[in-house]
Amino acid sequence: MHELSIVSSIVKTAQQEVEKIKAERVLEIYLEIGKLSGVELDSFHFVWPLGIYRSVLVDAKLFIDEPIGKAKCAECNHEFFIEKIFDSCSNCNSPFKEILTGKELKIKKLIIK
């Protein structure tokens, strides 16, 4: 379950930011976890309370934005939505594409006290 290691990395980053400005804790955390990122959100929500226990995130409100998958075909330049990383172009059926959105995994914003 790599979701626990993701939560641990988020906690470490939040801790560093809180220490950097000599604050106390995080009130709100905004994450961006794309639908193609490989993160299983049910598992993520399951391990979140355990991962943030006794950390600067313990009482923080969690907000998650889930960008959908979007790609651009390498053959015909058509932009299209994808649900799976291996989906082909909806215009020409080519498997070759550039993923534009959906693979994000980042902290967008921290509200710190």
Biopython code that builds the backbone (N, CA, C, O; Angstrom):
import numpy as np
from Bio.PDB.StructureBuilder import StructureBuilder

atoms = [
    (1, "MET", "N", (0.846, -1.178, 0.000)),
    (1, "MET", "CA", (0.000, 0.000, 0.000)),
    (1, "MET", "C", (0.891, 1.241, 0.000)),
    (1, "MET", "O", (1.360, 1.684, 1.049)),
    (2, "HIS", "N", (1.112, 1.787, -1.178)),
    (2, "HIS", "CA", (1.991, 2.961, -1.271)),
    (2, "HIS", "C", (1.316, 4.245, -0.817)),
    (2, "HIS", "O", (1.975, 5.278, -0.703)),
    (3, "GLU", "N", (0.028, 4.201, -0.560)),
    (3, "GLU", "CA", (-0.676, 5.399, -0.095)),
    (3, "GLU", "C", (-0.137, 5.875, 1.246)),
    (3, "GLU", "O", (-0.086, 7.079, 1.499)),
    (4, "LEU", "N", (0.268, 4.936, 2.117)),
    (4, "LEU", "CA", (0.827, 5.325, 3.416)),
    (4, "LEU", "C", (2.143, 6.079, 3.228)),
    (4, "LEU", "O", (2.402, 7.049, 3.940)),
    (5, "SER", "N", (2.969, 5.653, 2.290)),
    (5, "SER", "CA", (4.225, 6.386, 2.049)),
    (5, "SER", "C", (3.949, 7.760, 1.447)),
    (5, "SER", "O", (4.699, 8.704, 1.698)),
    (6, "ILE", "N", (2.893, 7.884, 0.661)),
    (6, "ILE", "CA", (2.502, 9.190, 0.120)),
    (6, "ILE", "C", (2.064, 10.117, 1.248)),
    (6, "ILE", "O", (2.461, 11.281, 1.294)),
    (7, "VAL", "N", (1.244, 9.593, 2.158)),
    (7, "VAL", "CA", (0.802, 10.391, 3.308)),
    (7, "VAL", "C", (2.014, 10.792, 4.146)),
    (7, "VAL", "O", (2.093, 11.928, 4.614)),
    (8, "SER", "N", (2.950, 9.880, 4.338)),
    (8, "SER", "CA", (4.163, 10.196, 5.114)),
    (8, "SER", "C", (4.958, 11.326, 4.464)),
    (8, "SER", "O", (5.474, 12.200, 5.160)),
    (9, "SER", "N", (5.058, 11.314, 3.150)),
    (9, "SER", "CA", (5.763, 12.382, 2.441)),
    (9, "SER", "C", (5.041, 13.717, 2.579)),
    (9, "SER", "O", (5.680, 14.758, 2.726)),
    (10, "ILE", "N", (3.720, 13.688, 2.534)),
    (10, "ILE", "CA", (2.927, 14.905, 2.712)),
    (10, "ILE", "C", (3.145, 15.470, 4.110)),
    (10, "ILE", "O", (3.324, 16.676, 4.277)),
    (11, "VAL", "N", (3.129, 14.596, 5.112)),
    (11, "VAL", "CA", (3.359, 15.028, 6.500)),
    (11, "VAL", "C", (4.749, 15.652, 6.632)),
    (11, "VAL", "O", (4.899, 16.699, 7.262)),
    (12, "LYS", "N", (5.752, 15.026, 6.051)),
    (12, "LYS", "CA", (7.126, 15.543, 6.129)),
    (12, "LYS", "C", (7.230, 16.931, 5.499)),
    (12, "LYS", "O", (7.855, 17.829, 6.062)),
    (13, "THR", "N", (6.614, 17.099, 4.331)),
    (13, "THR", "CA", (6.636, 18.403, 3.658)),
    (13, "THR", "C", (5.913, 19.458, 4.480)),
    (13, "THR", "O", (6.411, 20.574, 4.635)),
    (14, "ALA", "N", (4.742, 19.115, 5.008)),
    (14, "ALA", "CA", (3.985, 20.060, 5.836)),
    (14, "ALA", "C", (4.778, 20.443, 7.074)),
    (14, "ALA", "O", (4.799, 21.613, 7.454)),
    (15, "GLN", "N", (5.430, 19.479, 7.709)),
    (15, "GLN", "CA", (6.249, 19.732, 8.894)),
    (15, "GLN", "C", (7.369, 20.723, 8.571)),
    (15, "GLN", "O", (7.627, 21.651, 9.338)),
    (16, "GLN", "N", (8.027, 20.521, 7.436)),
    (16, "GLN", "CA", (9.108, 21.421, 7.025)),
    (16, "GLN", "C", (8.602, 22.843, 6.808)),
    (16, "GLN", "O", (9.263, 23.809, 7.190)),
    (17, "GLU", "N", (7.434, 22.967, 6.199)),
    (17, "GLU", "CA", (6.874, 24.303, 5.948)),
    (17, "GLU", "C", (6.471, 24.993, 7.244)),
    (17, "GLU", "O", (6.676, 26.198, 7.393)),
    (18, "VAL", "N", (5.902, 24.245, 8.181)),
    (18, "VAL", "CA", (5.517, 24.812, 9.476)),
    (18, "VAL", "C", (6.762, 25.275, 10.232)),
    (18, "VAL", "O", (6.770, 26.359, 10.815)),
    (19, "GLU", "N", (7.807, 24.456, 10.223)),
    (19, "GLU", "CA", (9.054, 24.821, 10.902)),
    (19, "GLU", "C", (9.716, 26.032, 10.245)),
    (19, "GLU", "O", (10.289, 26.884, 10.925)),
    (20, "LYS", "N", (9.630, 26.098, 8.932)),
    (20, "LYS", "CA", (10.268, 27.190, 8.182)),
    (20, "LYS", "C", (9.750, 28.556, 8.621)),
    (20, "LYS", "O", (10.514, 29.516, 8.719)),
    (21, "ILE", "N", (8.453, 28.635, 8.884)),
    (21, "ILE", "CA", (7.888, 29.936, 9.284)),
    (21, "ILE", "C", (7.602, 30.021, 10.784)),
    (21, "ILE", "O", (6.959, 30.959, 11.256)),
    (22, "LYS", "N", (8.092, 29.024, 11.522)),
    (22, "LYS", "CA", (7.947, 28.981, 12.984)),
    (22, "LYS", "C", (6.481, 29.084, 13.405)),
    (22, "LYS", "O", (6.126, 29.858, 14.294)),
    (23, "ALA", "N", (5.646, 28.292, 12.751)),
    (23, "ALA", "CA", (4.220, 28.249, 13.076)),
    (23, "ALA", "C", (3.935, 27.058, 13.998)),
    (23, "ALA", "O", (4.853, 26.370, 14.446)),
    (24, "GLU", "N", (2.656, 26.831, 14.270)),
    (24, "GLU", "CA", (2.270, 25.751, 15.178)),
    (24, "GLU", "C", (1.790, 24.502, 14.442)),
    (24, "GLU", "O", (2.242, 23.388, 14.706)),
    (25, "ARG", "N", (0.858, 24.722, 13.510)),
    (25, "ARG", "CA", (0.228, 23.575, 12.864)),
    (25, "ARG", "C", (-0.458, 24.004, 11.579)),
    (25, "ARG", "O", (-0.523, 25.189, 11.252)),
    (26, "VAL", "N", (-0.963, 23.020, 10.865)),
    (26, "VAL", "CA", (-1.686, 23.261, 9.624)),
    (26, "VAL", "C", (-3.188, 23.204, 9.925)),
    (26, "VAL", "O", (-3.672, 22.259, 10.549)),
    (27, "LEU", "N", (-3.913, 24.227, 9.473)),
    (27, "LEU", "CA", (-5.361, 24.256, 9.658)),
    (27, "LEU", "C", (-6.087, 23.582, 8.488)),
    (27, "LEU", "O", (-7.081, 22.882, 8.684)),
    (28, "GLU", "N", (-5.578, 23.803, 7.272)),
    (28, "GLU", "CA", (-6.184, 23.225, 6.069)),
    (28, "GLU", "C", (-5.080, 22.815, 5.114)),
    (28, "GLU", "O", (-4.045, 23.475, 5.015)),
    (29, "ILE", "N", (-5.318, 21.704, 4.407)),
    (29, "ILE", "CA", (-4.381, 21.258, 3.391)),
    (29, "ILE", "C", (-5.165, 20.936, 2.125)),
    (29, "ILE", "O", (-6.180, 20.240, 2.162)),
    (30, "TYR", "N", (-4.673, 21.455, 1.012)),
    (30, "TYR", "CA", (-5.298, 21.261, -0.293)),
    (30, "TYR", "C", (-4.362, 20.427, -1.160)),
    (30, "TYR", "O", (-3.228, 20.824, -1.428)),
    (31, "LEU", "N", (-4.846, 19.272, -1.592)),
    (31, "LEU", "CA", (-4.056, 18.369, -2.410)),
    (31, "LEU", "C", (-4.656, 18.257, -3.802)),
    (31, "LEU", "O", (-5.854, 18.460, -4.001)),
    (32, "GLU", "N", (-3.807, 17.934, -4.751)),
    (32, "GLU", "CA", (-4.243, 17.640, -6.113)),
    (32, "GLU", "C", (-3.760, 16.221, -6.417)),
    (32, "GLU", "O", (-2.558, 15.969, -6.507)),
    (33, "ILE", "N", (-4.707, 15.304, -6.574)),
    (33, "ILE", "CA", (-4.388, 13.902, -6.847)),
    (33, "ILE", "C", (-5.160, 13.496, -8.090)),
    (33, "ILE", "O", (-6.362, 13.238, -8.032)),
    (34, "GLY", "N", (-4.461, 13.442, -9.212)),
    (34, "GLY", "CA", (-5.094, 13.144, -10.493)),
    (34, "GLY", "C", (-5.637, 11.727, -10.571)),
    (34, "GLY", "O", (-5.150, 10.817, -9.901)),
    (35, "LYS", "N", (-6.653, 11.564, -11.400)),
    (35, "LYS", "CA", (-7.288, 10.259, -11.569)),
    (35, "LYS", "C", (-6.350, 9.227, -12.178)),
    (35, "LYS", "O", (-6.591, 8.027, -12.051)),
    (36, "LEU", "N", (-5.281, 9.676, -12.838)),
    (36, "LEU", "CA", (-4.316, 8.763, -13.450)),
    (36, "LEU", "C", (-3.041, 8.629, -12.622)),
    (36, "LEU", "O", (-2.068, 8.036, -13.088)),
    (37, "SER", "N", (-3.028, 9.163, -11.413)),
    (37, "SER", "CA", (-1.817, 9.201, -10.587)),
    (37, "SER", "C", (-1.438, 7.842, -10.010)),
    (37, "SER", "O", (-0.298, 7.648, -9.588)),
    (38, "GLY", "N", (-2.361, 6.918, -9.987)),
    (38, "GLY", "CA", (-2.101, 5.611, -9.390)),
    (38, "GLY", "C", (-2.431, 5.554, -7.916)),
    (38, "GLY", "O", (-2.253, 4.514, -7.281)),
    (39, "VAL", "N", (-2.913, 6.659, -7.358)),
    (39, "VAL", "CA", (-3.294, 6.683, -5.946)),
    (39, "VAL", "C", (-4.737, 6.199, -5.832)),
    (39, "VAL", "O", (-5.633, 6.715, -6.498)),
    (40, "GLU", "N", (-4.942, 5.212, -4.987)),
    (40, "GLU", "CA", (-6.279, 4.695, -4.701)),
    (40, "GLU", "C", (-6.854, 5.543, -3.572)),
    (40, "GLU", "O", (-6.424, 5.426, -2.425)),
    (41, "LEU", "N", (-7.827, 6.396, -3.894)),
    (41, "LEU", "CA", (-8.318, 7.361, -2.896)),
    (41, "LEU", "C", (-8.981, 6.698, -1.696)),
    (41, "LEU", "O", (-8.893, 7.221, -0.586)),
    (42, "ASP", "N", (-9.637, 5.567, -1.889)),
    (42, "ASP", "CA", (-10.221, 4.879, -0.730)),
    (42, "ASP", "C", (-9.116, 4.466, 0.245)),
    (42, "ASP", "O", (-9.258, 4.634, 1.456)),
    (43, "SER", "N", (-8.031, 3.934, -0.280)),
    (43, "SER", "CA", (-6.886, 3.550, 0.562)),
    (43, "SER", "C", (-6.237, 4.782, 1.180)),
    (43, "SER", "O", (-5.840, 4.759, 2.345)),
    (44, "PHE", "N", (-6.130, 5.855, 0.404)),
    (44, "PHE", "CA", (-5.547, 7.100, 0.897)),
    (44, "PHE", "C", (-6.342, 7.616, 2.098)),
    (44, "PHE", "O", (-5.761, 7.964, 3.126)),
    (45, "HIS", "N", (-7.665, 7.664, 1.966)),
    (45, "HIS", "CA", (-8.507, 8.138, 3.072)),
    (45, "HIS", "C", (-8.442, 7.187, 4.269)),
    (45, "HIS", "O", (-8.578, 7.623, 5.412)),
    (46, "PHE", "N", (-8.237, 5.910, 4.017)),
    (46, "PHE", "CA", (-8.130, 4.926, 5.093)),
    (46, "PHE", "C", (-6.864, 5.149, 5.923)),
    (46, "PHE", "O", (-6.907, 5.088, 7.152)),
    (47, "VAL", "N", (-5.734, 5.408, 5.247)),
    (47, "VAL", "CA", (-4.458, 5.561, 5.972)),
    (47, "VAL", "C", (-4.210, 6.985, 6.458)),
    (47, "VAL", "O", (-3.323, 7.201, 7.284)),
    (48, "TRP", "N", (-4.972, 7.962, 5.964)),
    (48, "TRP", "CA", (-4.760, 9.369, 6.341)),
    (48, "TRP", "C", (-4.737, 9.579, 7.856)),
    (48, "TRP", "O", (-3.781, 10.171, 8.356)),
    (49, "PRO", "N", (-5.752, 9.120, 8.619)),
    (49, "PRO", "CA", (-5.735, 9.363, 10.067)),
    (49, "PRO", "C", (-4.511, 8.760, 10.761)),
    (49, "PRO", "O", (-3.953, 9.371, 11.673)),
    (50, "LEU", "N", (-4.095, 7.580, 10.338)),
    (50, "LEU", "CA", (-2.914, 6.946, 10.916)),
    (50, "LEU", "C", (-1.645, 7.715, 10.551)),
    (50, "LEU", "O", (-0.764, 7.899, 11.391)),
    (51, "GLY", "N", (-1.556, 8.159, 9.310)),
    (51, "GLY", "CA", (-0.369, 8.853, 8.828)),
    (51, "GLY", "C", (-0.158, 10.228, 9.432)),
    (51, "GLY", "O", (0.979, 10.680, 9.567)),
    (52, "ILE", "N", (-1.246, 10.901, 9.799)),
    (52, "ILE", "CA", (-1.113, 12.263, 10.344)),
    (52, "ILE", "C", (-1.139, 12.299, 11.872)),
    (52, "ILE", "O", (-1.029, 13.372, 12.465)),
    (53, "TYR", "N", (-1.281, 11.154, 12.502)),
    (53, "TYR", "CA", (-1.324, 11.082, 13.961)),
    (53, "TYR", "C", (-0.085, 11.725, 14.560)),
    (53, "TYR", "O", (1.036, 11.420, 14.153)),
    (54, "ARG", "N", (-0.282, 12.607, 15.520)),
    (54, "ARG", "CA", (0.796, 13.323, 16.220)),
    (54, "ARG", "C", (1.686, 14.141, 15.285)),
    (54, "ARG", "O", (2.893, 14.254, 15.499)),
    (55, "SER", "N", (1.083, 14.699, 14.262)),
    (55, "SER", "CA", (1.842, 15.543, 13.332)),
    (55, "SER", "C", (1.199, 16.924, 13.277)),
    (55, "SER", "O", (0.183, 17.171, 13.927)),
    (56, "VAL", "N", (1.793, 17.812, 12.503)),
    (56, "VAL", "CA", (1.244, 19.158, 12.341)),
    (56, "VAL", "C", (-0.071, 19.134, 11.559)),
    (56, "VAL", "O", (-0.765, 20.148, 11.481)),
    (57, "LEU", "N", (-0.412, 17.986, 10.985)),
    (57, "LEU", "CA", (-1.648, 17.860, 10.204)),
    (57, "LEU", "C", (-2.795, 17.217, 10.987)),
    (57, "LEU", "O", (-3.877, 17.007, 10.438)),
    (58, "VAL", "N", (-2.568, 16.907, 12.253)),
    (58, "VAL", "CA", (-3.528, 16.097, 13.009)),
    (58, "VAL", "C", (-4.957, 16.655, 12.991)),
    (58, "VAL", "O", (-5.909, 15.879, 12.913)),
    (59, "ASP", "N", (-5.126, 17.958, 13.061)),
    (59, "ASP", "CA", (-6.468, 18.547, 13.067)),
    (59, "ASP", "C", (-6.799, 19.292, 11.775)),
    (59, "ASP", "O", (-7.807, 19.994, 11.702)),
    (60, "ALA", "N", (-5.964, 19.140, 10.775)),
    (60, "ALA", "CA", (-6.153, 19.881, 9.528)),
    (60, "ALA", "C", (-7.335, 19.343, 8.728)),
    (60, "ALA", "O", (-7.576, 18.137, 8.678)),
    (61, "LYS", "N", (-8.058, 20.256, 8.111)),
    (61, "LYS", "CA", (-9.123, 19.863, 7.175)),
    (61, "LYS", "C", (-8.467, 19.505, 5.851)),
    (61, "LYS", "O", (-7.609, 20.232, 5.348)),
    (62, "LEU", "N", (-8.881, 18.384, 5.301)),
    (62, "LEU", "CA", (-8.300, 17.869, 4.067)),
    (62, "LEU", "C", (-9.222, 18.160, 2.891)),
    (62, "LEU", "O", (-10.413, 17.855, 2.936)),
    (63, "PHE", "N", (-8.665, 18.752, 1.839)),
    (63, "PHE", "CA", (-9.391, 19.021, 0.605)),
    (63, "PHE", "C", (-8.609, 18.397, -0.544)),
    (63, "PHE", "O", (-7.406, 18.623, -0.676)),
    (64, "ILE", "N", (-9.293, 17.611, -1.378)),
    (64, "ILE", "CA", (-8.619, 16.948, -2.493)),
    (64, "ILE", "C", (-9.328, 17.297, -3.803)),
    (64, "ILE", "O", (-10.537, 17.119, -3.948)),
    (65, "ASP", "N", (-8.536, 17.799, -4.748)),
    (65, "ASP", "CA", (-9.013, 18.040, -6.109)),
    (65, "ASP", "C", (-8.518, 16.862, -6.942)),
    (65, "ASP", "O", (-7.363, 16.456, -6.820)),
    (66, "GLU", "N", (-9.396, 16.307, -7.795)),
    (66, "GLU", "CA", (-9.053, 15.148, -8.619)),
    (66, "GLU", "C", (-9.152, 15.489, -10.103)),
    (66, "GLU", "O", (-10.192, 15.261, -10.720)),
    (67, "PRO", "N", (-8.080, 16.034, -10.681)),
    (67, "PRO", "CA", (-8.130, 16.343, -12.120)),
    (67, "PRO", "C", (-8.354, 15.073, -12.949)),
    (67, "PRO", "O", (-7.779, 14.020, -12.672)),
    (68, "ILE", "N", (-9.193, 15.202, -13.959)),
    (68, "ILE", "CA", (-9.466, 14.069, -14.837)),
    (68, "ILE", "C", (-8.341, 13.910, -15.852)),
    (68, "ILE", "O", (-7.550, 14.827, -16.070)),
    (69, "GLY", "N", (-8.283, 12.753, -16.458)),
    (69, "GLY", "CA", (-7.247, 12.483, -17.442)),
    (69, "GLY", "C", (-7.554, 13.136, -18.777)),
    (69, "GLY", "O", (-8.662, 13.024, -19.301)),
    (70, "LYS", "N", (-6.563, 13.816, -19.314)),
    (70, "LYS", "CA", (-6.678, 14.435, -20.626)),
    (70, "LYS", "C", (-5.363, 14.215, -21.351)),
    (70, "LYS", "O", (-4.289, 14.321, -20.758)),
    (71, "ALA", "N", (-5.454, 13.909, -22.638)),
    (71, "ALA", "CA", (-4.257, 13.622, -23.427)),
    (71, "ALA", "C", (-4.329, 14.299, -24.784)),
    (71, "ALA", "O", (-5.390, 14.740, -25.227)),
    (72, "LYS", "N", (-3.166, 14.371, -25.436)),
    (72, "LYS", "CA", (-3.067, 14.907, -26.792)),
    (72, "LYS", "C", (-2.417, 13.828, -27.655)),
    (72, "LYS", "O", (-1.331, 13.339, -27.343)),
    (73, "CYS", "N", (-3.088, 13.471, -28.729)),
    (73, "CYS", "CA", (-2.615, 12.415, -29.615)),
    (73, "CYS", "C", (-1.323, 12.845, -30.324)),
    (73, "CYS", "O", (-1.218, 13.965, -30.824)),
    (74, "ALA", "N", (-0.353, 11.939, -30.354)),
    (74, "ALA", "CA", (0.915, 12.216, -31.028)),
    (74, "ALA", "C", (0.788, 12.095, -32.548)),
    (74, "ALA", "O", (1.651, 12.577, -33.282)),
    (75, "GLU", "N", (-0.273, 11.459, -33.017)),
    (75, "GLU", "CA", (-0.472, 11.253, -34.456)),
    (75, "GLU", "C", (-1.295, 12.377, -35.099)),
    (75, "GLU", "O", (-0.906, 12.935, -36.126)),
    (76, "CYS", "N", (-2.440, 12.700, -34.478)),
    (76, "CYS", "CA", (-3.358, 13.660, -35.116)),
    (76, "CYS", "C", (-3.560, 14.957, -34.315)),
    (76, "CYS", "O", (-4.336, 15.819, -34.727)),
    (77, "ASN", "N", (-2.862, 15.102, -33.168)),
    (77, "ASN", "CA", (-2.952, 16.283, -32.293)),
    (77, "ASN", "C", (-4.320, 16.504, -31.665)),
    (77, "ASN", "O", (-4.587, 17.586, -31.141)),
    (78, "HIS", "N", (-5.173, 15.520, -31.705)),
    (78, "HIS", "CA", (-6.505, 15.614, -31.097)),
    (78, "HIS", "C", (-6.363, 15.529, -29.572)),
    (78, "HIS", "O", (-5.665, 14.653, -29.060)),
    (79, "GLU", "N", (-7.024, 16.437, -28.850)),
    (79, "GLU", "CA", (-7.056, 16.371, -27.392)),
    (79, "GLU", "C", (-8.312, 15.623, -26.977)),
    (79, "GLU", "O", (-9.399, 15.871, -27.501)),
    (80, "PHE", "N", (-8.151, 14.698, -26.024)),
    (80, "PHE", "CA", (-9.278, 13.852, -25.619)),
    (80, "PHE", "C", (-9.140, 13.451, -24.154)),
    (80, "PHE", "O", (-8.049, 13.489, -23.584)),
    (81, "PHE", "N", (-10.265, 13.069, -23.561)),
    (81, "PHE", "CA", (-10.286, 12.631, -22.170)),
    (81, "PHE", "C", (-9.983, 11.141, -22.105)),
    (81, "PHE", "O", (-10.402, 10.370, -22.968)),
    (82, "ILE", "N", (-9.247, 10.750, -21.067)),
    (82, "ILE", "CA", (-8.938, 9.337, -20.873)),
    (82, "ILE", "C", (-9.249, 8.928, -19.433)),
    (82, "ILE", "O", (-9.113, 9.719, -18.500)),
    (83, "GLU", "N", (-9.663, 7.689, -19.282)),
    (83, "GLU", "CA", (-9.934, 7.147, -17.951)),
    (83, "GLU", "C", (-8.806, 6.262, -17.467)),
    (83, "GLU", "O", (-8.572, 6.144, -16.264)),
    (84, "LYS", "N", (-8.104, 5.639, -18.404)),
    (84, "LYS", "CA", (-6.978, 4.758, -18.084)),
    (84, "LYS", "C", (-5.753, 5.250, -18.852)),
    (84, "LYS", "O", (-5.876, 5.838, -19.926)),
    (85, "ILE", "N", (-4.593, 5.006, -18.298)),
    (85, "ILE", "CA", (-3.342, 5.500, -18.871)),
    (85, "ILE", "C", (-3.092, 4.936, -20.278)),
    (85, "ILE", "O", (-2.385, 5.547, -21.079)),
    (86, "PHE", "N", (-3.666, 3.788, -20.566)),
    (86, "PHE", "CA", (-3.425, 3.124, -21.853)),
    (86, "PHE", "C", (-4.521, 3.369, -22.887)),
    (86, "PHE", "O", (-4.490, 2.760, -23.956)),
    (87, "ASP", "N", (-5.483, 4.238, -22.603)),
    (87, "ASP", "CA", (-6.552, 4.545, -23.562)),
    (87, "ASP", "C", (-5.966, 5.138, -24.843)),
    (87, "ASP", "O", (-4.999, 5.899, -24.807)),
    (88, "SER", "N", (-6.570, 4.773, -25.973)),
    (88, "SER", "CA", (-6.136, 5.272, -27.285)),
    (88, "SER", "C", (-6.897, 6.532, -27.667)),
    (88, "SER", "O", (-7.906, 6.878, -27.051)),
    (89, "CYS", "N", (-6.404, 7.203, -28.679)),
    (89, "CYS", "CA", (-7.029, 8.422, -29.181)),
    (89, "CYS", "C", (-8.459, 8.140, -29.619)),
    (89, "CYS", "O", (-8.727, 7.163, -30.318)),
    (90, "SER", "N", (-9.352, 8.993, -29.206)),
    (90, "SER", "CA", (-10.769, 8.823, -29.564)),
    (90, "SER", "C", (-11.033, 9.235, -31.009)),
    (90, "SER", "O", (-12.106, 8.954, -31.542)),
    (91, "ASN", "N", (-10.076, 9.893, -31.645)),
    (91, "ASN", "CA", (-10.238, 10.346, -33.022)),
    (91, "ASN", "C", (-9.652, 9.347, -34.031)),
    (91, "ASN", "O", (-10.326, 8.965, -34.988)),
    (92, "CYS", "N", (-8.390, 8.923, -33.815)),
    (92, "CYS", "CA", (-7.717, 8.057, -34.795)),
    (92, "CYS", "C", (-7.322, 6.691, -34.232)),
    (92, "CYS", "O", (-6.783, 5.853, -34.956)),
    (93, "ASN", "N", (-7.588, 6.468, -32.951)),
    (93, "ASN", "CA", (-7.318, 5.198, -32.267)),
    (93, "ASN", "C", (-5.824, 4.916, -32.055)),
    (93, "ASN", "O", (-5.452, 3.784, -31.747)),
    (94, "SER", "N", (-4.982, 5.910, -32.214)),
    (94, "SER", "CA", (-3.552, 5.730, -31.984)),
    (94, "SER", "C", (-3.287, 5.578, -30.479)),
    (94, "SER", "O", (-3.901, 6.277, -29.673)),
    (95, "PRO", "N", (-2.386, 4.680, -30.100)),
    (95, "PRO", "CA", (-2.037, 4.542, -28.676)),
    (95, "PRO", "C", (-1.001, 5.559, -28.212)),
    (95, "PRO", "O", (-0.711, 5.641, -27.018)),
    (96, "PHE", "N", (-0.438, 6.336, -29.138)),
    (96, "PHE", "CA", (0.631, 7.277, -28.818)),
    (96, "PHE", "C", (0.058, 8.646, -28.451)),
    (96, "PHE", "O", (-0.659, 9.273, -29.230)),
    (97, "LYS", "N", (0.396, 9.083, -27.249)),
    (97, "LYS", "CA", (-0.184, 10.328, -26.738)),
    (97, "LYS", "C", (0.719, 10.963, -25.706)),
    (97, "LYS", "O", (1.629, 10.336, -25.165)),
    (98, "GLU", "N", (0.438, 12.233, -25.449)),
    (98, "GLU", "CA", (1.066, 12.968, -24.354)),
    (98, "GLU", "C", (-0.016, 13.181, -23.304)),
    (98, "GLU", "O", (-1.089, 13.699, -23.611)),
    (99, "ILE", "N", (0.260, 12.787, -22.076)),
    (99, "ILE", "CA", (-0.700, 12.995, -20.990)),
    (99, "ILE", "C", (-0.615, 14.463, -20.570)),
    (99, "ILE", "O", (0.452, 14.941, -20.185)),
    (100, "LEU", "N", (-1.732, 15.170, -20.643)),
    (100, "LEU", "CA", (-1.773, 16.594, -20.291)),
    (100, "LEU", "C", (-2.173, 16.810, -18.837)),
    (100, "LEU", "O", (-1.571, 17.627, -18.140)),
    (101, "THR", "N", (-3.175, 16.089, -18.383)),
    (101, "THR", "CA", (-3.642, 16.214, -16.996)),
    (101, "THR", "C", (-4.072, 14.849, -16.482)),
    (101, "THR", "O", (-4.362, 13.934, -17.254)),
    (102, "GLY", "N", (-4.107, 14.736, -15.162)),
    (102, "GLY", "CA", (-4.592, 13.519, -14.535)),
    (102, "GLY", "C", (-3.537, 12.768, -13.747)),
    (102, "GLY", "O", (-3.879, 11.888, -12.957)),
    (103, "LYS", "N", (-2.252, 13.091, -13.937)),
    (103, "LYS", "CA", (-1.189, 12.393, -13.221)),
    (103, "LYS", "C", (-0.662, 13.196, -12.026)),
    (103, "LYS", "O", (0.310, 12.793, -11.387)),
    (104, "GLU", "N", (-1.296, 14.314, -11.730)),
    (104, "GLU", "CA", (-0.837, 15.203, -10.661)),
    (104, "GLU", "C", (-0.862, 14.494, -9.297)),
    (104, "GLU", "O", (-1.733, 13.671, -9.016)),
    (105, "LEU", "N", (0.100, 14.835, -8.486)),
    (105, "LEU", "CA", (0.162, 14.390, -7.095)),
    (105, "LEU", "C", (0.983, 15.445, -6.349)),
    (105, "LEU", "O", (2.208, 15.358, -6.266)),
    (106, "LYS", "N", (0.276, 16.441, -5.810)),
    (106, "LYS", "CA", (1.001, 17.543, -5.172)),
    (106, "LYS", "C", (0.164, 18.248, -4.120)),
    (106, "LYS", "O", (-1.064, 18.166, -4.092)),
    (107, "ILE", "N", (0.890, 18.946, -3.256)),
    (107, "ILE", "CA", (0.257, 19.826, -2.282)),
    (107, "ILE", "C", (0.048, 21.165, -2.966)),
    (107, "ILE", "O", (1.007, 21.804, -3.399)),
    (108, "LYS", "N", (-1.197, 21.587, -3.063)),
    (108, "LYS", "CA", (-1.507, 22.861, -3.718)),
    (108, "LYS", "C", (-1.372, 24.039, -2.742)),
    (108, "LYS", "O", (-0.864, 25.104, -3.093)),
    (109, "LYS", "N", (-1.847, 23.813, -1.492)),
    (109, "LYS", "CA", (-1.858, 24.941, -0.555)),
    (109, "LYS", "C", (-1.952, 24.413, 0.874)),
    (109, "LYS", "O", (-2.600, 23.403, 1.146)),
    (110, "LEU", "N", (-1.287, 25.125, 1.771)),
    (110, "LEU", "CA", (-1.388, 24.877, 3.211)),
    (110, "LEU", "C", (-1.856, 26.155, 3.881)),
    (110, "LEU", "O", (-1.323, 27.232, 3.614)),
    (111, "ILE", "N", (-2.845, 26.041, 4.747)),
    (111, "ILE", "CA", (-3.248, 27.161, 5.596)),
    (111, "ILE", "C", (-2.650, 26.860, 6.970)),
    (111, "ILE", "O", (-3.026, 25.885, 7.620)),
    (112, "ILE", "N", (-1.721, 27.705, 7.400)),
    (112, "ILE", "CA", (-0.921, 27.437, 8.591)),
    (112, "ILE", "C", (-1.225, 28.447, 9.682)),
    (112, "ILE", "O", (-1.447, 29.628, 9.417)),
    (113, "LYS", "N", (-1.229, 27.958, 10.920)),
    (113, "LYS", "CA", (-1.442, 28.825, 12.083)),
    (113, "LYS", "C", (-0.144, 28.980, 12.829)),
    (113, "LYS", "O", (-0.095, 29.672, 13.845)),
]
sb = StructureBuilder()
sb.init_structure("model")
sb.init_model(0)
sb.init_chain("A")
sb.init_seg("    ")
for serial, (resi, resn, name, xyz) in enumerate(atoms, 1):
    if name == "N":
        sb.init_residue(resn, " ", resi, " ")
    sb.init_atom(name, np.array(xyz, "f"), 0.0, 1.0, " ", f" {name:<3s}", serial, name[0])
structure = sb.get_structure()
